[in-house]
């Protein structure tokens, strides 16, 4: 058996029958077994076309052509290639007949429908309905980013999608918006079983397509917008039938947009629920659509629920933000272009090290599984001590800072405050933070200040803290007499368990010209910094590592000290490295840094 295509032939049904006789007289060795149109019955709107494919099942050598014919050319015509054109409202039968054997044929029913009557387009977000030609009440709700529209016993869901299939959620108070080249999804229940549902696009009536409800009266379909759909307001018309046979017509106002709004949020991960734009946002906007973003990061956080993603467009944001008590919240920026430049600091009411009330740009407090990604957090023009103590304060929380930057307003005083990132926990609290591929600069005292107790020195006041740092650069101010900077400080100050690891980090340009020592890494008190691996210590770094704890720090794993790999250093090179490692070796109470 062989398959056939739509063959070009003008042979009539009569000539096809004659061909069978002729082939038989000539002793043809083959026969046609069946003709099958590879489609179900068609439902079409006037002016639309559809091309039918056909399969001819045959044995031996036989002509496998078919002739096409329509029972009513005023309703539908068909050409030699099986292309059907809907001409007028009504029903026609389109046949494909074997040229070799006119007894072998197949047919489909073509139903041609007219465009519904729509007096005027409605505004985006508005809905109207008729049942049996009479006005009906529409109850609008929102479900999984789609409009949920109930008319009597029927509920229809209308969703918006971008050209790449990305969902464009519609939230309460927001408008249904779709981009050029996008599509709409339509589904529902409560309609007549096994009945057609047609979807139209206005202003100019354009039939998007038809589907059939299942045995329960439910359906689901997706339709591309017409290629020529213009930017601006349009109307979707969904036409179906109730179980009692009454016609239902539902009109939904939508807006077609350019893709510019989506470009601003191209970095947003799948599942983003809230959108923020300093340039195009407003805090009274819906926020759940890239077309209606909020203006501040805090507004996005306040709108979010546990597990949500807040996506922030590139731009400068003049206010910091707080994440308190949230679970599974992710805030994603566009990288260096998403920059927080605060006009004022946030008073936390929480102590840290020497300060009873930390003033910060960003606070993460008593939150779980929080992710900050692709953000540049800065101290702007604020003043350390008076207006600002830390750029990021991570207290009694778990989560990750990844692919970000944290920068203070520069070195300003000899005070022990002015941290780029401060991490804390008090008694009974646990803090875990992973800092991944994040660059830190511009701090006053410590780039990363890990100290327990929330400002208390009570031996029972400290909580448990684990901070792991991987990738990124901690870059100090270079030689200075203002204060002895440290890149990363682990300090068990109030009896808590402070621990962590450092892997693949670069520490540079940290040097105090006064009496004390600045360090790339400083472990203090009872802190347990177990491992420093794959890291680079370079560029005016006064002390590579300062270990003022009774715990050993293993620095043997692929660390480079001013271009020298420690594990492969000569005795002379090792001696030079050792000069810049402070391990309190004169005091037996403190541990050493292992190099070999």
N, C-alpha and C positions, 0 to 999 in steps of 0.2 A: 504494500500500500504506500502511496505517496501523498504528500501534502501539497495543497495548492494555495496559492495566493489569489488575490483579486486580479483576474485576467482581463485585459482589454479586448472586448469583442462587441460587435454590433449585431451579432447573430440573433435573430428572433427565436422565440420558442418553437415556431413552425419549422424554421431551418434547422434547429437543434434536433427535432424529431427526424427530419430527413437525413441528417448526418448519421443518426443511428442506423437507418436502413442501409445507407451507403457503406458504412463500415462493415456491417454484417455481410453485404454482398461481396465485399472485397476480402472477406475472411479475416477481420481484425482479431487479434489474439487476446485482447484485454477486455475488461468490463468495469463499469463504475459500480461500486458497492453502496456508496452513500455520499450525500452532500450535507455538510453541517456548517451553518453560520455561527461563527465563534462569538456570539453575543446573545444576551437576553432581549426581550422586547424593549423598545426605545420609548422614552418620554422626552420630548424636545420642545423648545420654544420656537415660535416663528422666527425665521431668518437664521437659525442655527444649523450647523451641519455635523454629521457624524459619519465616520467611515467604518463599514463593516468588513471584517475579515471572514474568509470562508475556507474550509478544508474539504477537499475531494478525496475520498477513499477509493482506490482503484487497484485492479490487478492487471498485470501484463502491460502491453503497449496500448494506450488509449488517450484520446484527447481529453485533457483535464480542465478545459475552460468551462466557465459558467456564463450564463446570460442573466442579467439583473432586470427586474421589472417591478413596477409599483401598481397596486390596484386602483389608486386614486392620485393622479398627479396634481390635482388641486390641493391636496393635503401634503403629499411628500413626493419628491422625485428622487431617482437614483441613477447615477451614471455608470459607465462601464467599469469603473474602479470600485464600485460599492459605496461611493460617497452619497449619503442621504442628505437632502436639503429639505428642511421644514418650510412648507409654503403657506399653508392655511390651517386654521383650527379644524380638528377632526381626527379621524382614525383611518389609517391606510395599512395595507399589507405589502411588505417588500419581500420578493422571492429571489432566490438564487437557484437557477435550473441548470443542470448539467447539459452541456452542448452535445456530448456524446450519447447521453441517455436521458431524454426528457422526462422519464418516469422518476428520476432521482432529483429531488429538490429539497429545499428547506426555506422557512419563512419566519419573519419576525413581524410583530405588530408595532407600528409607529403611531404614537399618540402625540399630536401637536397641540400645544396650549398657547393661549394668548397672555400677554403681560397683564398683571393686575393693574387696576386703576388706582393711582396715588395722586391725590390732588396737589399736595405740596410736600417737599422734604421737611423733615422735622429736625430740630436741633440735636446735636450730639448729646447723648445721655437721656434724651426723652424717649418715651415709648407710647404707642397707642395700639389698640387691637379692635377687631370686629369679629363677631361670631354670627354666622348666618346673615351677614350684611349689617348687623346692628352693633353699635359701640359696646365694648366690653371693658371691664376693669382689669388693669395690669398691676400686679403686685411685684415690685422690683426688690431684689436682694442680691447678695454677692456670695459666690461659692468658688473656692479654689482659683481665684483670679478671673472668674468669668461672671457675666451678668446672669442672674437666675431670675427668670421672668415667669410668673404664674398667671395663667388666664383660665379661670374655672378649674377644671380637673387636670389641665395640662400644664407642665412645667418645662420650659425651654432654657437651655444654657447657651450663651453666646460668648465666645472667646476671641481674642485678637492675637495674631501671630505676626512676627516679622518675616522678612523674606527667607531667612535661614531657618525658620521654624521655631525661633525663640518666642516663648510666651511673653506677651505684653499685658501684664495683669491689670485688671480693672478693680479698683478698690472703692469702698464706700465713699461717696463724694467725688470720685474721679470720673473721667469720661472714657468711653471706649475708643481707643485710638489704635490705628494700624498704619504701618508704613507702606509707602509705595512698593509694589511688588510683593506685599504680604498676603495674608490669607485670613479667613474667618473660620472658626469651628462652630458647628451648630449641633446640638444634641437635645434630646428631650424624652419625655414619657407622657402617658396619659392620652395618647391619640388613638385613632382607629387602627386596629391591627391590619397589617398588610396593605396599608394605604400610602399614597405618594405624599412626599413633603418637598415642596419647591422653594428655592431660595433665589431672590432677585436683588439686584443692586441698582439703585437710582441715584442721581437725577434721571439720566437717560436710562430707560429700562434695559437692563442687561441680566439675562438669565444665567445664574452661576451654576445651577445644576439641580438634580433631583435625586432623592433617595426614597426608600420604602421602609416603613416601620415593620418591626418584627411581629411575632405572634402576640406579644404583650403590649404593643403600641409604642414601643421605644425605638429610637433611631440615633445615629451618630454619623456625622459627615464633616468634611473639611473642604473648603472651596477657595481657590485663588481669586484675588481681585482681578477685574478686567485689566488688561495691559494698559489701556488708556485712561485709567482712573486718575482724576486730577486731585491735587492737594486741596483739602477743604472738607466741608460737611457733606455727608451722603446718608442715604437711608437703605437699610437692609429690610427686605420684606420676606417673611417666612410664612408660607401658605401650606396648611395641612387640613385635616379633618378630625372632628370629634368622633367618639365612638358611635354617636347617634347619626352620623353622616353630615352634621352641620359644618360648613366651611369656617375655618379659623384663619385669620390674617393678622399677623403681628408685625408692626413696624418698629424698627430700632434705629435711632439716630447715632451714627458713628462719624469719626473724623479720620480722614486720610492725611498722614503727615510725611514730611521728608524724613530721610534717615539721619539728619543732623543730630537730633536729640539722642539717638542711639549711639552715635559715634562717641559722644561724651562719656558714655558708660560702657564702652567696648571692653573694658577690663573687668567688668563685674562677673563674678562666677555664677554658674547656674544656681537657681534657687534664691537669688537676691530678692528681698522683700521690700526694701526701702531705698530710696534714691535721694542723694543730697548734692546740690550744686550751688556754689557760691555765686556764680554768674547768673544762672537762670532759675534759681529756686526761690521759693517763698514759704515762710513758716505756716501760712494758712492753706498751703497746697495739700493735696491728698497724700503725696509722698510715695505711694506704692507704684508709681509709673515713672519711667524715665522722661515722660513728657510733662509731668507735674511734680518735679522734685522739690524737696524741702531746701531751706537756705542754710541751715546750720547742722553740724554733726550732732549736737545735743538733741535737736528736734528729731532726727532720725533714730537716735538711741531711745528717746522717750516714747516714740511710736512703736518701737520694736517689742516683740515678745521673745521669750526664751527660745533659743535655737535659730533666731532670725539672722539674716545677713543685711547689713547696712552698707551700701556702696556709695563712695564719695568721689565725685568728679574732681579732676584737676582744678586748681585754683587756690587762692589764699583765703583762709578762714580766720577771722579776727577774734575768735573765742575758743577756749579749750572745751573739754567735756568731761563728764563723770559717768562711770559705769558702776552702779551700786546694786548689789544683790541679784544681778542677772545670771542666767545660766545658758551656756552655749552660744553666746552672742559673738558675732564676727563683724568687725568694722574694716572695710577694705578700701584703700585709696588707690590712686593711679601711679604711685611711686613718688619720685622727687617733686612731681608737679602738684601733688596734693599736700599743701603746706599750711600748718597751723601757726599763725603769727598773732599771739594773743594781745589784746588791748588791756587786759587785766588778768590777775591770777585768781585762782579758786582757793578760798579758805576751807580746809578740810575738817578742822577741829580734831585732827588726829596727830599725835606726837610722833617724832622720829629722831633718834639720836639725841641731839641737844635742843630740839625744838618742840614745844608743846603743841603747836598748831602749824602744820605744814601748809604752805601756800604753794600751789602747783599749777601747771597748765592742764595736765590730764591726771585723773584719779581713777584707779580701778580698785574697788573696795568691796570685800566680802562677796566676790563674784566667782563663778565657777566656769572653767573651760572657755575663757574669753580669748579671742584672737584679735590682735591689731596687726594689720598687714598693709604694706604699701603706703605708709604714712610718713610724712616728715614733720616731727614735732619740735617746735623751737620755743625758746624763751623770749623771742622778739626783742623789744627794747626795754623789757622789764629790768628791775634792779634786784640782784641777789640780796638776801636777808630781809629787806623791807617788804618787797612785793613778791618775792619768789624764793622758794627753797629747793624745789626740784621741778624738772620739766615733766617727768612721768613718775607718779607715785603708785607702786603696786603693793597693796596691803591686804593680807589675809585672803588672797585670791589665787586661782590657778589659771594657767593658759600660756599663750605664746605671743611674743612680739617678733615678727618676721618681715624681712625685706623692707626695712624701714630705716629712718634716720632720726636721731635725737640730738639736738644741739641747744646748748644754753646760750645766754646772752654775752658770754665771754667772761674772762677773769676780772673780778672787780675788787676783791678784798682778801685779807688773810684769814677770814672766818672759816670754821669747819663746816660750813653749810654751802649750798649752791651745787646740788648734785644733778647730773643729767637724768639718771634713773635712780630712784630710791626704792628699796624693797624692805618690807617689815612684816612682823607678826607678833602679837602679844600672846600671853599665856592661853593655852587651849585652842589657838588658831594654827592653821597650816597654810603655808604659802608655797606654791610651786610656780616657777617662771622659767620658760625656755626662751632665750634670746638668740635668734637665728638670723644670720646674714644681715645684721643691723649695724650701721655705722654711728658712732657716738663721738661728739666733739663739743667744744665750746663751753665745757663745764668749769665751775670755779674750783671745787675741792676734789670730788670723786666722780669719775664717769659713771660707774655703777657702784652704788652705795648699799650694801646688803648688811643690815644691822637689825637685830631683834629687839623687842621690848616696847615699841611705840614711845620711845623717849625715856623709859624708866631704866634705872640701873639695878633694880631689885632682882636678886638672883632667881626669883620665881616668876619674873614678869615676862620672860621671853617665850615665843612660840617656835614652831619648827619651820625652817625655811630651806628650800632646795632651789638653787638657781644654776642652770646649765647654760653656758654660753658657747655657741658654735658659729664660726664665720664672723665676718664683719671686722671693722677697724675701730680702735679706740685711739684717738689722736688728741694729744694735749697741746699746750701752748708753747712748748719748747722751754729753754732756760728762762726762769723768772724768779724774782725775789719776792713776789706777792704772797704766794702760799705754796706749800709742798703738795702738789697734786698726786693723785693716784688714779690709775686707769680703772682697776677693778678691786674693790674692797669686800672681803668676807669677814664679818666681825660678830662673834657670839658675845654680846655685851651684857645680856640680861638672863643668862642661863639657858637659853633656848638652843636647839640643835640647828646649827647653820652649816650647810654643806653644798657641794656642787662640783662641777667640772668645767674646764676650759679646753676647747678643741678648735683648732683652725682659726684662731684669732690673731690679728695684727695689733700690736701696741707700739706706739711711736711718740716721739717728741714730748716726753715727760721728764722735766729736770728742774730741781729747786736749787737756786744758787745760795740760799741761806744755810742755817746750821742743821736743819733736818734733812731727811731724805725723801725724795719723790720716788714712787715705785710704779712699775707697770702693773704688777699684781701684788696686793697686800693681803695676807691672811693674819687675823688678829684674834686674841682671846682663845676660845676653844673651837673656833671654826675648823671644819674638816674639808678642806679643799683637796680632794684626793689626787687629781690628775690634771696636768697641763700638757697637752699633746698637740702636735702638728701646728704650733703657733710660731709667730715671728715677732721678735723683740728687736726694734731698730730705731735709728734716728734720734739722737740726743735723749736716750733713755737712761736716766741716772742709775736706777736700780731695776734690774730685770724683774726679780721676785724678792719680796720681803716676807719671810715666814716667821711671825711672832706668835706661834702656837706650839703646843707640845706634839703636834701631829706632823708626820712626814708628808711632803708633797713630792710626787713622782714627776719630774720634768725631763725624763729620759726619752720620751717618745717623739722623735722627729721635730724637736724644737730648734729653731734657728736664732742665733744671737748675733746681731750685726753681721749677717752673712755667713756665720759659722754654724754648721750643724753640731749641736752639743754632743751627741752620741759618737760623732766621728772626729771630735776636736783633738788636736795634738795636745801634749802636756802644756805647752806654752799658751795655746789658744784657750785651753781649759782654765788655766790660771787667770787669764784675762776675763773670762766669763765669770769665774768665781768672785772676782773683785766687785762685780755688779750684782751679786746675789747676796742678800742680807738674810742670814738664817739664825741670828742670835746664837752663834756657835759657842760664844763664851759663857752662855747660860745653859746649863744642862736641862733646864725646865722646858726649853723650846726644841722643836724638831728641826730637821735639816731638809734642804731641798736636794733630792737625789739627781745627779747628772749622769752617773755611770753605775 
